[in-house]
Amino acid sequence: MSGINKPVISPEPLDEMINGYRVSHILNTAVEKGVFTRLSESKSKSAEEVAGAMKTDPRTTEKFLNVLVTLGLLARSDGSYANTVEAETFLVEGRPHYMGNYVRMTVGSNKLLSFLDEVLESGGSLQERLGDYTFDEVNILGCAEGALCYELPSMFETLREIPEFAGAKRILDLGGAHGAYSMAFARKDSVSEVTLFDRPHVIEFAKQFIAGYGMEDQIQLVAGDATDDDIGNGYDLVFVSHVLYRKEGIEAVLRKIYDSLDIGGAVILNHWVLDESRTGPRISVLFDLYISMVNRDQQCYTVNEYAGLLREAGFSNIRIFDIQTPSSPSMIVMGKKD
């Protein structure tokens, strides 16, 4: 056909964006149906056997399983399906690095983006439309799985080289949610006293999560709201991870943290951050939009903005540590109380 020219650039990056929702939705369905956990129970199963276990249509189930093969999560041989190493490691329920709730949480946030048109037009938020949005069990467990698989290993390698962390005897994990960080802190030596502070309904989830690792006697759990309630005092270290995304009240919380520390104590902030142009990294920019849709009082900050907030609260000796990975654009910003 004359007159039709090939574009000078490839549309493949755009194609990946277009199909991203399809892929995430299929993965979430596979997690919800327990596909990978079922296949872990035996060497391999046919599509008919999988359909029988899930009570689904065999013909559609086969097509569904074939998509999981193309995604590298299943392998097919002689008409039977088996987990790949990736699926066996991360998507079989009960395994140490299970990420099923992380998948559920992420796809759940994608569904909230269906309100994007409405929020763009009104400038409001989903909290105003749908009422208060609080973390449920899937969100808390999903955050725990993300921390254990992405952030915590590299973050701990960084923290162990920081003198204020290595020498800390009384540690507060403020807004510690699931307790994964608290458990890592309690394991760093046998004499550290670790307190996890979070809202009452979150503390109940943390209690169960920590008990699953047999560490319920090593971490003190305190319920409250950091904005309004006393967080304690006499700490050597206050750790705050993925909590300080609010615009209103962040200065008061940081001053409260400053007052809770002994002289020589330190605060460590671990958050997803934006670059100075506020257009990268991609995950942080997407998260910035998402949290502002949920509540327009929320936003992501840059590293320099966090550093400035710490200085305003009275902290000195501000230090920055880059622990970013492709899946977790976290930066550590810390300050000291002299």
N, C-alpha and C positions, 0 to 999 in steps of 0.2 A: 504494500500500500504506500504510494508515494505521498510525500507531505507529512508523514508521521516519523519523527526523529526520536531516537533513544535519548533519555535524559542524560545530562553530562555527569550526574552523580547518581549513586545507587540509592534506591528507596528502602534498602534492607533495615537500616536503623529505625526508620519509621514503622516498618512492618513489625519489628520486635515490640515496639510500643503498643501497636494496635492489638497484637495477640497476647500481650502481657496479662490482661484480665482473664482471658480464657484459660491460660495455663494455671494461674493462681487459683481459679475457681475449681478446676479439675483436680489439682493437688489437694485442696481443702476437702473436696468430696471424697477423695481416696482416703484421707485421714479419718473423716467422719464415719466412713463405712468400714474402717479397720482393715483395709486391703493388705497393708504391709505387715500388720500384726498377724493376720490370718495366714499369710504366706510364710511367715517365720516359723510357724508351727510344723511345717513339713518341707521337704526339699523342693517340691514344685507342685502346682495344681493346674488343671485345665480351666478354661474359661467357664465351662459348665459347673465344675466343682466350686469355683469361686462364687459364681452366681447362686448356686444352691445355698452356700453358707451365708450370703448376704441377702438372700431372697429377692434377687433382681432378675431381670430378663437376660437370658444367656446371650442372645445376639448382640444386644446393646452393651452388655458387660464385656464381651470380647473386644469390641471397638474401643471401649473405655480403657481396657488393659493395654491395648496396642498403643494408645496415646502415652501411657505411662512408660512403655518401652522406648518410645521416641524421646521421652524426657530423661532417659537414662536411669529410671528408678526401678524398672523391671527388666528382666532378660527373658526372652522367649526361645524355647528349644523344643522341637517335636510337638508343638501345639500346647506346651505347658509353660507356666510362668513361675518365675522365682525372683526374689529380691536381689537387687544389686547391693554392693557393699555400702553405697550411700544410703539406700533405703533401710538396710539392716542396722546401720549405725544410728541414724537420726529419726527414723519414722516408725520404729517398732516400739509400741507402748511398753514401759517398764525398763527400757534400756537406759543406762546412765546419761546418755546424751540425746534422749528423746526430745524432739522439737515440735510435736504435734500441736501443742497449745500455742506455740509461737506462730505456726501456720494459721490456726484458727483466729488468733488475735489480729494478725496482719490482714487477712481476708475480711475480717469483720470491719476493720477500719476502711478498707476499700469500699464496702457497702455504704458507709456513711458518706462517701464522696458522691453518692447519687443525689445528695442534697446540695451539691456545689452550685448549680444554677441559682437556686433559691438564695443561698448565702451571698453569692456574688451580687445579686440584684438588691438584696435588702441590707447588706452589710452587718447583719445580725450573726447569731450563732445557733448551733443545735441545742445548746443548753437553754436558750430562750424559747426555742420551739418545742423541745421534747422534755424539758425539765432537767433536773440535776443528773449529770453523767458521772457515775462512779465506777471504779475498777471492780470487776467481778472476778470469779475464780479463774476463768480462762485468761483474762488479761494479766493477772498476777503470776500465774504459772507460765504464761507465755514470756513475760519479762524475765522470769527466772531462767527459763531455757535459753533465751537469747544471751543472758549474762554468762551462763555457764559455758556456752559454746563459742561466743564471740569475744566479749569484753574481759571477763574476769581473769583468764589466764595471762593475757598480755598486760593488763592493768596491774596485776599482782607482781609481775616481774619488775615493773617500774616502781611500784610502791616500796618493795623490799629494799631498794637502794636509797630510799629517802630516810635520813636520820630520824626525823620527827615521827615517822611511821614505825620504824624498827624499834624505837625506844618507848613507844606509847604503851602505857599500862591501863589506862581507862579510855575506852573508845566508845563514841556514840555514833551509831548508824542512823542518821536522821532521815525519816521517810524511807526506811529500809525495806518496806514491802515484804517480799518473799523471804528474805533472810539469807540469800546466797552470799552476799558480801559479808554479813555478820559472821557466818560460819567460817569463811576464809580468814577473817580477822582473828577469830577465836582459835584457829589452828596455827596461827603464826608463831605462837609460843604458849607455854603452859601457865603464864601468869597474867595474861591480858584479861581485863574485865570488859566485856562487850555488852552494850545496851542497844536494843533496837527500838526505835520510837516511831509509831505510825498511828493512823486513825484506828478506832476500835474494830471496825469490821475487817480491816486489813490485817490487824494483829491476829485475829482468829485464823486466817489463812496461813500466816507466817508460822503460827504455833504448830499447825499440822505439817507444813513443809519441813520445818526444822526437825520435828520429831521423826520424820521419815529417814533422816540421816543419823538419828540417835544422839542429837546434840542439844536436846531441850534443857539439859542442866547446865549448859555452858554459856547460854545467852539469856540476858534479862530482857523481858518484853514489857514495854510501857506504852499504854494507849493514850492518845491525846491528839490535839491539833497544834502544830508548831506555831501557827499564827497567834493563837489565843492562850495556850497552856504553857506551863513551866516545863522546860526540857531538861532540867537538872543543871548541875555545875560540877566543877572540879575535874573536867575532862582534859586529857592530854591531846586528844584528837577527835575532831568531829568530821565525819565523812557524809557527804550529801551527793547522791547519785540520781540524776534524772528527776529532780524534784523542783528545782528553781527555774521554771519556765513562765511564771506569772509576772506580769508587769506591776501589778499593785501589791504592795506589802513585802516585796523581796528585800528592800533595804532594812525593814524592821526585823525580818527573820535573820538576816546576816548580823545585825547588831546583837540580837539575842544569842546567836552562836558565839560571837566574840565574848560576850559576858559569861557564857557557860564554860569557857576555857580557862585553865590555869595559865599563869605567865609562862611563856615559852611554848604554849600549846599551838596547834595548827589546825586549820580547816582545809579540807580537800574537796573540791567540787569536780564531779565527773558528769559531763553532759555532752549531748550532741550539739555541735556549734556550727554557725555559719561563717563563711569567709567574709572579708570586709566588703565585698560587693553584694553580699546576701544572695548570691546566685549559685552557690556551691557549698559543700558537696551535695550531690543530688538528693541523697537520702535525707539530709538535714533540711533541705529546701522543701521537700515533700512533707516532712514532719512539721515544719513551721506552718505550712498551709493547713494541715490536718488539725493541729492543736488549736489554731486560731478559729477554725470552723466549729470545734467543740465548744470553745469558750473564747470570746474575743479579747479577754484579759490575758491570754497566753501567747507566748512567742518564743522563738529561739533567739539566742544571743551570740555575739561574736566573742572570741577569746578576750579581746581588748575590753569589751563591755563588762565581762565577768571580772576581769582584773580591776577595772575602775570601780565596780561595785564593792569589791573587797577593800580597796583603799579607802573608800568613803566610809566603810564600816569600822575602820581603824586598823586594819591588817597591814603589815609591812612584809618585806622580803617576798614579794609576789613571784611565784615560779610557775612555768607552764611546761607540761609534758605531753607530747604527741603520742597517743596510743591508737590512732585511727587505723582501721582495717577497711577493706572495700564494703563490708557489711555493717560496720559500726564506726561512724565518724566521730568518735569520742575524743575529747581533750580533757586533760586534768589541769585545773588551775588551783593553786594552793597559796595560802597566806599564813603568816605567823603573828601571834600575839606577843609583843615584846613587853 
